[in-house]
Amino acid sequence: MDAILMSLMTALNEKLLINVYQRDTDDFYTGYVQLLGKQSVLLATYNDAGLADGAVLIAFPAIEQVEFAGDDLVDMSFRMRVAAEHHFIGLTPQKPLAFDPRQNLLHQLALHAQTSGEVILVILADDDSYLEGQVTAVADDRLTLSVFNKFNYTDVRYLQVDFSDVLVVECEGLELHLETELLKQRNQLQHVRTEITQNDGQLEALFNEAQQSGQLLAAMPRNAGDQFYVGAVKAVNAETVVLRLKDMAGQFGGYVALRLTSIQSVITASDYLQTVKAYSDWMTAHHLEKQPVLNADREFDRSEDLFRSLINEAAAFERVVRVRVQNENTHLMGIPENPDQTGFEISVPSEDEPVAVTFDEVQEIAFGHIYAYLQEARAHQTR
């Protein structure tokens, strides 16, 4: 623990960008130390697009390691520079939280959240769930959280949380701000029954109807764990569907082409779809719907072999795509090369040689999102 404290103190004094890794999880936070208290540290954090994105309070016992250097931090510094140079859009960063580091930072943060009404995210010891909600009361050793479940509006709870059980508190980030805005209409939020269609070979008709209506839906790929895509249909044929995606903050998240047979089910109504739609409407109203370097208005020819045409285009213009192939949970993300009638190669940064892929084994291709843009920019820089 002494080594961690010394590392955090060095990062504070020298204003260093760091990664803070948590115990018992692969999660970590990237940012600058804002305040160093007696039991915890407050970081001003950055998201994977290189944008400032709120703050996080981490209790010392939750910290496994503090990292000052490495490939990830080099890459994040590059992303931050690109985001600044190309004027990536996001919330205007708030003023640093003015807490007294000699007093309990968690208690002060709880009081601040209660006063502001902002949603916070809390991670507790011995609990895998992430709790999001508004602080309704604060005592010397605990807070009361009005929990909001963006996946299920009927899940209404008030929870007393002991400070001693708190490992992490996230605050003031984009998604939490959107949730705060949504909760201003909490009394008007109406639960809807989840409508799910299993893939029994009828998805082409469902997607055609969704394209005509412009509705948001969620596509659940087979053998992909908890991963799913939320978006609107841009093109569909008997083999493939292309979705214009929304990310978790309702922003444009690029596109994905999915082989129909690779989809397990499609959700056409749910509370989470309502949440994403509300976020998207707020972002559009505040001119934050997409990053300026992305093309959110592409059209696709449904009569084409969509996988082949997308790969040919990416190879010609040296665009990064993310490909998932049959019987593999991992994704290949890189620039396609040497496409022919049967397949292509893809240069993946983690591999010494290009990986050979056949079109028959491709299950999905994601492209046109901000992380592809950043990887392209990095690849062009290193040439």
Buried (B, 14 or more C-beta within 10 A) or exposed (E): EEEBBEBBEBBBEEEBBBBBBBEEEEEBBBBBBBBBBEBBBBBBBBBEBBBBBBBBBBBBEBBEEBBEEEEEBEBBBBBBEBBEEBEBBBBEEBEEBEBEBEEBBBBBBBBBBBEBEBBBBBBBBEEEEEBBBBBBEBEEEBBBBBBBBBEEBEEEEEBEBEBEBBBBBBBBBBBBBBBBBBBEEEEEBEEEEBEBBEBEEEBBEBBBEBBEEEBBBBBBBEEBEEEBBBBBBBBBBEBBBBBBBBBBBBBBBBBBBBBBEBBBBBBBBBBBBBBBBBBBEBBBEEEBBBBEBBEBEBEBEBEBBBBBBBBBBBBEEBBBBBBBBBEEEEBBBBBBBEBEEEBBBBBBBEEEEBBEBEBEBBBBBBBBBBBBBBBBBBBEEEE
